Amino acid sequence: ERNINALQTHIHKAIVLGLDSNKYADVLSRANDVIADMEEEIKVKKQLKDAIKSKNIQKLAKAIKNAGQLMLNFESCSELSQAVALRHRLVEIEKVVQQLEKATNKKDIPRMQEFMRALVALGQSEHP
């Protein structure tokens, strides 16, 4: 973020010095576009971190979608791979919980045990 602020300051100084004339306007405009992209990337990375911390499937999905719109990839954004993996695991847990609930409602003890084992296994994958 300090780099972005420094760039913005330099662009402002260039404009004050009159360097935004036709000859330099294109370069300054592109520099402003790069800054805006960097600011958006920082926002999305923060959104990913917050979603990971919250462990909320909807927040994770939204943050992942926003990262995709920015064309962030797993190599440049470690938060993205964490968010995708967490969302996948939470969806799996939710499915198992729903199945456990159905088995519980039917008082199907063998199925309840099966889904409880699956739930424990998914929980242990988070805390090996």
N, C-alpha and C positions, 0 to 999 in steps of 0.2 A: 504494500500500500504506500510505503514511503516513496518507492520508485514512481508510482503513478502521480503522487503529489508533486514530486520534483519535475516530472515531465509537464504537468499542467502549469507549473510556475514558469518553466522555460518557454512554453508556448505563449503564455500571457506576456512575458517580457519581449518575445519576438514581435508580437502584435503591437505592443507599446512602442517598440523601436521602428515600427513601420514596415516590418519584414513580411507582412501579410499581403503585400501587393500581389498583382497577378502572377508574378514570377514565382513567388513562394507560397501562394495561397493553397495550392494543391497539396504540397508537402505538409503544411500545417493542418489542413483538413484531414489528411490521412493519419497524421499523428493523433489528432483528437479522436478519430474512429478507433485507433488501436487502444487508446486509453479507455474509451467507453467499453470496448470488448473485455479489457482486463478487469475493469470494475465489475462487469456483469459476471465474469468468471469467478471473481472473489465472492460475490453474493451467492452464486450457485454452490460453490464449495462450502460456504458457511451453512447454506440450507441443507446440504448433504450431511454435514457433521451434526447439525441439530436433529435431523430426521433419524440418524443412526442412534443418537443419544436417547431420543424419545421412544424408539422401537415401535413406531406407529406405521402400520402398513400404508395408509393413505398418504402420509407425509413422505414416506420413502418413495412411493410411486410418483408423486408430484416432483420431488427433487430429482429423481432419475430421469423423468421426462424432460425437465428443464435442462439437465446436463446434456441430454441427447440433442436438444434443440441448439445448444451451443456447440455441438459437435465435440464435446469433451470425450476423451477415450480413457481406457483403463491405465495406459502407460503414463499419461500426464496428470491423472487425477485418482490417487489411491482411494479417496473417499467414495468414488463411484463404484469401484469393485466391492468395497465393504458394504455399501448401501444395497447393491444388487444381491449379494450373498445373504445379507440379513433379511431383506424382504422375502427372498425365496424361502428361507428357513421359517420365518414367521407365518407365511402362507401355509407351509407344510404343517406347522404346529396347529394352526387354526383348523385345517382339514381334519387332523387327528382328534382335536377337541370336539368337533362337530360329530364325528363318528362315535366318540366315547359317550357323548350326550345321548345320541340315539340308542346306543346299547344300554345305557343306564336307564333310560325311559322304558325300555323293553325288559329290564331286569335280566339281561343276557350276560351272566357272569363270565363265561369264557371269552366273549367278545370284549367285555369291559377290561378283562385282564390283558388281552391282546393290545388294546388301544392304550392302556396305561403303560405297558412295556414300551410301546412305540413312542409315547410321550416322554418317558424317562430317557430313552435313547436320544431323542431330539434335544432334550435339555442337556444331556451329557456332551453332545457335540458342541454345545456353546461353552461348556466348562470342562474340558478334558482333564 
